[in-house]
Amino acid sequence: MDRATRSYPESETLSHARGVENLVLFIDDDLRETGMALGNVENYLVGVLQMLEGPRMSREDVHALAADTQVLDHVDMLVETLETLRRRLARLAASLR
């Protein structure tokens, strides 16, 4: 998912669309950022699951996970990048024949 540094075969549909090269690069970037945000949220959930399934659970561990507001930042980033991705995909769709 990195058209800026790697070459990918261009689809026939994209080869007939004019002026979408930069848009496709932005879409690639949105995909990468969305994946990173989703991965961060997943890591938080895996941590919660590991704590719940672990042999010992302390009040401090539960509190640390409950107080972790960074996961909310990752959720906000996920929503933001998904909104941007959908908007750019709509622009790409309008450019296709």
N, C-alpha and C positions, 0 to 999 in steps of 0.2 A: 504494500500500500504506500509506496513512495515513488511516485512518478518523477519527482524532482531529481532523484539521484540514480534511479534504475530505469531501464527501458522496458516497456510492456507492449505487447502487440495491441495495436489500436483496433477497436471494434469497427466493423464496416459502418455501423450507424454513426459512430462518433466521427469517422473520417469524412462524412458528408455534412456534418454540422460545422457552421462557421463561428469562429470566435469563442469556442468553449474550452480552449486549452487551459487558460488560467482558472476558469470555473472548476474544471476537473481537478486541478491541483489543490484548490481550496477544499473541494469535497474530500480529497485524499487526506488533507490535514484535519478536517472535521472527523473523519473516520478514526484517525489515529488518536486524536484528543478524546473522543468519545470512548474508545477502547481503554485508554489509560484511566479515565474517570470510573468506568465500569469495573476495571480491575481493582482499583482502590476500594470501591464499595464492597466488592467480593472479598477482598482481603480482610476487611472489617468483619464481615459476616462469618468468614471462616474462623477468625479469632474468637468470636462469640461462641460459635459451635464447639471449638476446641476447649474453651473454658467450661462449657456446660458438660461436655463429655469427659473431661479430665478427672483424674482420681481425687483431686482436692480442689475445692473452690473457696476462695477467701472473700470476705466482704470488700477488701481493698481492690481485688481484681475485678469484681463485678462493678464496683463504683467507678473504677478507671474506665471501663468500657462504656458505662452509662454516661459518664461525663465527657467522653470524647466527642467534641463538637466538630472535629476535623472531618468526620465522615459526612456531616451535613454539607460542608463545603464541597466535598466530592459529589454529593447528590446534586447540589446546585450546578456544579460544572457539567455534570451529565445531562441535566435538563437543558442547560444553555447550549451545549454542543449539539444535542439532538435537534433542538429547535433550529439552529443554524443549518445543520445538515439537511433537514426537511425543506427549509426555504431554498437552499441552493439546488437541491434535487428538483424542486418545482421549477426553478429557473432553467435548469438543464432540460427538463421535459418540454418546456416552452420553446426551446431552441431546436429540438429535434423535429424531423419531418414525419 
